Amino acid sequence: MDYGRISFVWLEITGRCQLECGHCYAESGPAGDHGRMRVEDWRRVIDQAAEIGALR
């Protein structure tokens, strides 16, 4: 296995979640807006991932 190359990138669309787990480290309940990104941010992240060779 080649650990020097990224094989995929995992992006979460939103920090919201339908659950209300008391132990959640991300504090991402149904009413939360933690972790929201603008469209421009998504495009930049995807472009950067492609530049460094992410396959998926």
DRENPA-3360 file (N, C-alpha, C; in nm, 2 decimals, always signed):
BEGIN
1 = MDYGRISF = +0.08/-0.12/+0.00/+0.00/+0.00/+0.00/+0.09/+0.12/+0.00 ~ +0.05/+0.22/-0.08/+0.13/+0.34/-0.09/+0.06/+0.45/+0.00 ~ +0.13/+0.48/+0.11/+0.07/+0.57/+0.21/+0.11/+0.72/+0.17 ~ +0.18/+0.74/+0.06/+0.21/+0.87/+0.02/+0.11/+0.94/-0.07 ~ +0.00/+0.87/-0.11/-0.10/+0.92/-0.20/-0.24/+0.91/-0.13 ~ -0.32/+1.01/-0.15/-0.45/+1.01/-0.10/-0.54/+0.94/-0.20 ~ -0.62/+0.84/-0.15/-0.70/+0.76/-0.24/-0.84/+0.82/-0.25 ~ -0.89/+0.88/-0.14/-1.02/+0.94/-0.14/-1.03/+1.06/-0.04;
9 = VWLEITGR = -1.13/+1.14/-0.06/-1.15/+1.25/+0.04/-1.30/+1.24/+0.08 ~ -1.32/+1.25/+0.21/-1.45/+1.24/+0.27/-1.50/+1.38/+0.31 ~ -1.61/+1.42/+0.25/-1.66/+1.56/+0.28/-1.80/+1.54/+0.34 ~ -1.83/+1.61/+0.45/-1.96/+1.61/+0.51/-2.03/+1.73/+0.46 ~ -2.15/+1.71/+0.41/-2.23/+1.82/+0.35/-2.27/+1.92/+0.46 ~ -2.30/+1.88/+0.58/-2.34/+1.96/+0.69/-2.30/+1.90/+0.82 ~ -2.29/+1.99/+0.92/-2.26/+1.94/+1.06/-2.38/+1.90/+1.13 ~ -2.50/+1.91/+1.07/-2.62/+1.87/+1.13/-2.64/+1.72/+1.13;
17 = CQLECGHC = -2.72/+1.68/+1.23/-2.75/+1.53/+1.24/-2.89/+1.52/+1.30 ~ -2.96/+1.42/+1.26/-3.10/+1.40/+1.31/-3.10/+1.34/+1.45 ~ -2.99/+1.30/+1.50/-2.98/+1.24/+1.64/-2.94/+1.35/+1.74 ~ -2.96/+1.32/+1.87/-2.93/+1.41/+1.98/-2.85/+1.33/+2.08 ~ -2.74/+1.27/+2.04/-2.65/+1.19/+2.13/-2.58/+1.28/+2.23 ~ -2.60/+1.25/+2.36/-2.53/+1.33/+2.46/-2.38/+1.33/+2.46 ~ -2.33/+1.22/+2.40/-2.18/+1.20/+2.39/-2.12/+1.25/+2.26 ~ -2.19/+1.32/+2.18/-2.14/+1.36/+2.05/-2.03/+1.46/+2.06;
25 = YAESGPAG = -1.91/+1.42/+2.01/-1.80/+1.51/+2.01/-1.81/+1.63/+1.92 ~ -1.89/+1.62/+1.82/-1.91/+1.72/+1.72/-2.02/+1.82/+1.75 ~ -2.10/+1.80/+1.85/-2.21/+1.88/+1.89/-2.30/+1.91/+1.77 ~ -2.34/+1.81/+1.70/-2.41/+1.83/+1.57/-2.55/+1.77/+1.58 ~ -2.63/+1.83/+1.66/-2.77/+1.79/+1.67/-2.85/+1.85/+1.56 ~ -2.98/+1.83/+1.56/-3.07/+1.87/+1.45/-3.08/+2.02/+1.44 ~ -3.06/+2.10/+1.55/-3.07/+2.24/+1.54/-2.93/+2.31/+1.52 ~ -2.83/+2.24/+1.52/-2.69/+2.29/+1.51/-2.66/+2.34/+1.37;
33 = DHGRMRVE = -2.57/+2.44/+1.36/-2.52/+2.48/+1.23/-2.37/+2.47/+1.23 ~ -2.31/+2.40/+1.32/-2.17/+2.38/+1.34/-2.11/+2.32/+1.21 ~ -2.01/+2.38/+1.15/-1.94/+2.31/+1.04/-2.00/+2.35/+0.90 ~ -2.08/+2.44/+0.89/-2.14/+2.48/+0.76/-2.03/+2.55/+0.68 ~ -2.03/+2.51/+0.55/-1.93/+2.58/+0.46/-2.01/+2.64/+0.34 ~ -1.95/+2.75/+0.29/-2.01/+2.82/+0.17/-1.97/+2.74/+0.05 ~ -2.04/+2.76/-0.06/-2.02/+2.69/-0.19/-1.88/+2.72/-0.23 ~ -1.83/+2.84/-0.22/-1.69/+2.87/-0.26/-1.59/+2.79/-0.18;
41 = DWRRVIDQ = -1.62/+2.77/-0.05/-1.53/+2.68/+0.03/-1.52/+2.54/-0.03 ~ -1.64/+2.49/-0.06/-1.65/+2.35/-0.11/-1.57/+2.34/-0.24 ~ -1.59/+2.43/-0.33/-1.51/+2.43/-0.46/-1.36/+2.43/-0.44 ~ -1.32/+2.52/-0.35/-1.18/+2.53/-0.32/-1.12/+2.40/-0.26 ~ -1.19/+2.34/-0.17/-1.15/+2.21/-0.11/-1.14/+2.10/-0.22 ~ -1.24/+2.09/-0.30/-1.24/+1.99/-0.41/-1.13/+2.02/-0.51 ~ -1.11/+2.14/-0.54/-1.00/+2.17/-0.63/-0.86/+2.14/-0.57 ~ -0.85/+2.17/-0.45/-0.72/+2.13/-0.38/-0.70/+1.98/-0.37;
49 = AAEIGALR = -0.81/+1.91/-0.34/-0.80/+1.76/-0.34/-0.76/+1.71/-0.47 ~ -0.81/+1.76/-0.58/-0.78/+1.71/-0.71/-0.63/+1.75/-0.74 ~ -0.58/+1.86/-0.70/-0.45/+1.90/-0.73/-0.34/+1.81/-0.66 ~ -0.38/+1.76/-0.54/-0.28/+1.67/-0.47/-0.30/+1.52/-0.51 ~ -0.39/+1.50/-0.60/-0.41/+1.36/-0.66/-0.51/+1.27/-0.59 ~ -0.61/+1.33/-0.52/-0.72/+1.25/-0.47/-0.79/+1.18/-0.58 ~ -0.81/+1.05/-0.57/-0.87/+0.98/-0.68/-1.02/+0.98/-0.68 ~ -1.08/+0.98/-0.56/-1.23/+0.98/-0.54/-1.27/+1.08/-0.44;
% end
